[in-house]
Amino acid sequence: MFSLFIYSLDDFIEKCAEGDLEGTQEMIQNGAKVDAKDSTHGYTGLHQASSLGHESIIRCLIVNGASIDAKDNSNCTPLMSAASSGQADSVKILLLSGADNTENEDGKTAFSFATHEDVKDILE
């Protein structure tokens, strides 16, 4: 049986931001591009999931080939988004998955964005 699913980029980013693992997986299975960026800020689903602490979405996106060091329109990576939001578990997952903790083009690191001591401790 043939089925056609048409999803917008905003739908995919929203599923990631909501932490909707089942919805995210369904959209990926039906052709959603895991590295697609929103037109406003250049956020990927990984940026959104990382900043909101949705660890299952982070893992899902990484397993499905998401670029772990994708940059948004402000040259921030998902690791920087997680650090700025105080999401220690997201920071750990990203680092263990190979996220780059070096300076971006603006000379900032994830540590520069860290807002909580536990996140700073992880990044040191």
N, C-alpha and C positions, 0 to 999 in steps of 0.2 A: 504494500500500500504506500502510495506517495503522499507525503505531507509537506506543506510549505509553511515555514515559520518565518515571519518577517518581524524583526525586532529593531528598534532604533538603538543607536549608541547610548542615548540617555537611559533607556530601559536597562541596558546591561550595567552601566555605571551605577544606576540606582539599586539594582539587585546586590551588587558588591557592597555598596554603602549601607544597605539594610542588613547585611550579614545573611542574606537568603542563599544558603548553600545549594539547596535543591534547584532554585530558580537560576542561579549562576551556572550550575552544571548543565542544566537543560539548555540554556542559551549557548553555552560552549559546544555542546553536542550538535546543536542546530546551526553552527557556523558563526557564532559571535567571535569577533577578533579580540583576543585577550589583551592586546596592546593598544586598542583603540583609545583615543584621547577625546575628552570633551572639548567643545569649541571655545568655551569661555576661559578656562584656566589651564587646559592641557593635561588635566588629571586623567590617569588611567584607573581602571578598577583596582589595581594594586595600590595606588596612592590612597584611594578612598578606604579600602579595607584596612590598610596599615594605620591610617590616622584614626580610625574608629575602633581598632582593636579586634577586628574580626579574623581571628587566627585561622579558622577553617577555610575562609575565603582566600586568605593569603596563600595557604598551602595549595589549595585547588588551582589558583592562578599560576603559581610557580610550576606545579606539576604539568600544567597545560601549556607551558612555554612562555609565560609572561616575562618580559624584560625586567629583571629585578632592579636595574639601575636606570629605568626610564626617567626622563626629566620632564617636568611640567613647564609651563611658560615662565616660571620664576627660577628655572634651573634647579629645582628641588627634586630629589629622588624620593621613592617611597620610604626609605630609611629616615630621611630628614623629616618627612611628614609624620612618621611614627614617633620620632624623638620629640618633635615640637608639640605633639599631643599627649606626651607622657605615657605612651603605650609600650611599657617595658617588654611585655611578652612578644609584641609585634617586632620590636627591635631585635630581640633574641632570635626569632625565627628568620628574619631577613639576614642577619649576620651569619647564622649557621647555614643559610642557603647560598651564601657567597656575595651578599651585597657589598658594594665598594664603600668603604668608610673614609674616602679621601675628599679633598677639597673639590667643590664645584667651580665653575668659571668665575664665580663671585668671591672666591677665596673662603667659602664657608664649608664647614663639615657638619655632620649630624650632631656632633657635640655642641656646635654653635647654636643649634636650634633646641637642644634639650631643655626642658622646663622642670623636670623632676630629678631629684638626686639619684634615685634608683636607675633611671635611664642614663644619667651621666656616668654612674659607676660601671654600667655594662659597656659603655662606649670608650672608657679609658683604657 
